[in-house]
Amino acid sequence: MSGQQNYRTPPWLFKHVEKLLLNGRKFKLDAFASKENALCETYYTGADPEAVDGLGPSSCGFTAIWRWGETFANPEFLSAGRCLDKATHEAGSHGVESVLILPAVCSQGWFQMELITTDRQPYSIGVLMPDYRIPF
């Protein structure tokens, strides 16, 4: 297994999700991308702010405000729970609609705490958990 976790979301999947969930609207922000794999003109990285080549916290998907509107997020596997927390915060604080592609791993703490609980607010967050491995 490769140590790489920043694979680009296949464009066909991105377009399909956009068509399926946004009713004719387009994603405006790719919240966890890089210059090489971003699917939106506006993107943030998933890197810690100090590690983002001098761009600072405004370019980090975890610290920047998702003020661009409809947001797409396919974070690295190890950041899935943190990404879900961020999407929940952005929905509750700024009304941001987001769609997250997350692994369906029931044994992860974030899965149990965030997705199974029944007292969550009905924010506009779509979480897709494919039942197969997406080929990157």
N, C-alpha and C positions, 0 to 999 in steps of 0.2 A: 504494500500500500504506500502510495506517495505521501510525503509530508505536506504537499501543496494543498492549500485550502481556498485559494482565491480564484477558482475557475470562473469563467464567464458564463452567465446564464445563456443557454441557447436562445438565439433571437426568435426562433419559432415558438418557444415556450413563453417568452416575454410578450410577444404579440398576441398569443392565445389568451393569456391571463388578462391582458389589457382589454381585449375584445369581450371576454366573458364577464369580467367584473366591473368595468368602468362605463359601460353603456355609451360608447361612442367618444368618451373623453380619453385623453392620453396621459401617461405618467409624465410628471414634470421633474421628478428627482429620483435618481438612483442613489440610495442612501449609503450603500457599502460597496463601492467600486474602486476602480483605479483608472488612470488615463487610458490604459490599454484595454480595459474590459467594460467600461461604462456603456450603458444602453440608453441613457438620456444625456442631453446636452449638459444639464446641470447634475453634478454628482458630488458626493462626499466619499471620503475613504473610511475604512474601518480601523485605521491605525490610531494608536494613541497620539494625542495632539503633539507631544514632544518629539515624536518620531516622524512627523509629516514635513520633511524637508523645508522647514521654515514657514510653512503656510499657517501654522497655529491652529487653535481650537476651532476656528470658524470653518475649517475644512474636514473636520472629523464627524462622521455620522453619529457618534455617541454623544458629542458635546454641542454640536451646532443645532440651532432651531430648524426644524424641517418646514420652513416657511414657504416653500414653493408649491404646495398643494399636493395633488395625488402623488404618493410616494411608493416606490418599489424597493424592496429589500430582500436580497438573497445573501445573508451574512455567512461568514465562515462558520463551520460547524461548531467550533468551540465558543462562538459568540452568540449563539441562537437565543439563549435566555436573556442576555443583556440587550439584544436587539428587540425582543418582545417587550421588555420593560420600557425601552425608549419609545417604541411605537405607542404603547399605552399612555405614556406621559404626553407625547405629542398630540394624541387624539383628545385627551382630557383637557390639556392646557391650551391647545391652539386649533382644535377641530380638524386636524390633519387626517385625511383618509389614507390608509396605507395597506399594502398587500405584502405579506412576508412569505417567503418560501423557506420552510423549516423542515428538518428531518423528523420523521415520525419515530421517535425514540422514547418510548414510554418510561424507560428507566431513568431518564434524565430528570434532575430535580426541577428544572424550569418547566418541563412538560407537566409534571404533577402539580406544581404550585400555580402555574399560570393558566393552563388550559383545562384542567379538570375541575377547578373550583367553580362553584355555581354562583358566587356572589360578585362576579366581575361586572363592571359597568358595560352597557351595550355600545361600546365605541365602534367606530367604523374601521375595524382592522380585519382584514381577510388573512387567514392563515391557511396556506396550502401545504399539505403533507402528502406528497405522492406515495403510493404504496409500491413503488419500484424505484430503482436507482436511475436518476436522470443521467444520460450519457453526456459528458462534457468534452 
